[in-house]
Amino acid sequence: MTKYLISFPSEAMVLTPDELAVAARESHAVIAAAKAAGVYVFGGGIEEDVPPVLVSGEGGVSSRIYPGSRLDGGFTVLELPSREEAERWAARIAAACRCAQELREFMYDPES
């Protein structure tokens, strides 16, 4: 089985407060279905009020992150038997969130 990252940037979700409440309920229902199907690994939204930091191998912490590096919005990681199945789950999440989702495949690593 392969792990897939299904995600969207914050700017993709342009909803009114009422629409956001509905999207939250519907997306939580999709996540519940993924959990019930046994394919859910983890997911959530990036806390955008807390700035990212860069941590070196020596433990140094810097507010300067890699140029062009940006991660915000929401994501879900699912473990699925095929890319086609990942696309079906991504479509369900897109419908619930009211925005298209980016789909990426994690490389196989026997140690993870």
C-alpha positions in Angstrom: 0.0 0.0 0.0 1.2 3.5 -0.8 0.7 6.7 1.2 -0.7 9.7 -0.5 -0.8 13.4 0.5 -4.0 15.1 -0.3 -3.8 18.9 0.4 -4.8 22.4 -0.5 -3.3 25.9 0.2 -5.3 28.3 2.4 -5.9 30.6 -0.6 -7.9 27.9 -2.4 -10.7 27.8 0.2 -12.7 31.0 -0.3 -15.8 30.5 1.7 -18.3 32.5 3.8 -18.5 31.6 7.5 -21.7 29.7 6.8 -20.1 27.8 3.9 -17.0 27.1 6.0 -19.2 25.5 8.7 -20.9 23.2 6.2 -17.5 22.4 4.6 -16.1 21.5 8.0 -18.9 19.1 8.8 -18.7 17.5 5.4 -14.9 17.2 5.4 -15.1 15.6 8.9 -17.6 13.1 7.5 -15.1 12.2 4.7 -12.4 11.7 7.3 -14.7 9.6 9.4 -15.3 7.4 6.3 -11.6 7.1 5.6 -11.0 6.1 9.3 -13.9 3.5 9.0 -12.3 2.2 5.8 -9.0 1.8 7.5 -7.1 4.1 5.1 -6.6 7.2 7.3 -3.1 7.8 8.5 -3.3 11.4 9.8 -4.2 14.9 8.7 -5.1 18.4 9.8 -4.6 22.0 9.1 -1.4 24.0 9.4 -1.5 26.5 12.3 -0.9 29.6 10.4 -0.7 32.0 13.4 2.5 30.2 14.5 5.4 31.1 12.2 7.6 28.2 10.9 11.3 28.0 11.9 14.3 26.3 10.4 16.1 24.0 12.8 19.7 22.9 12.1 21.4 19.6 12.9 23.2 21.4 15.8 19.9 22.5 17.2 20.0 26.1 16.0 16.7 27.8 15.4 16.2 30.5 12.8 13.1 32.4 11.6 14.6 32.3 8.1 13.1 29.3 6.2 14.1 28.0 2.8 13.4 30.4 -0.1 10.1 29.6 -1.8 9.1 27.3 1.1 5.4 27.7 1.9 3.1 25.3 3.6 -0.4 26.3 4.8 -3.9 25.1 4.5 -5.0 21.6 5.1 -3.8 18.1 4.4 -4.7 14.4 4.8 -2.5 11.4 4.4 -4.2 8.2 3.3 -2.7 4.7 2.7 -4.3 3.2 -0.4 -3.8 0.4 -2.8 -3.7 2.5 -6.0 -3.4 6.0 -7.4 -6.9 5.6 -8.8 -8.3 5.0 -5.3 -6.3 8.1 -4.1 -7.9 10.2 -6.8 -11.3 9.0 -5.7 -10.6 10.0 -2.1 -9.1 13.3 -3.2 -12.3 14.0 -5.2 -14.4 13.3 -2.1 -12.3 15.7 0.0 -12.4 18.3 -2.8 -16.2 18.2 -2.9 -16.4 18.5 0.9 -13.9 21.4 1.1 -15.3 23.2 -1.9 -11.8 23.4 -3.5 -9.6 21.2 -5.7 -7.0 19.1 -3.9 -3.3 18.5 -4.8 -2.4 14.8 -4.8 1.1 13.6 -4.1 2.5 10.1 -3.7 5.1 9.4 -0.9 8.1 7.4 -2.0 8.3 3.9 -0.7 10.5 3.6 2.4 10.6 0.1 4.1 11.6 1.8 7.4 8.5 4.0 7.6 
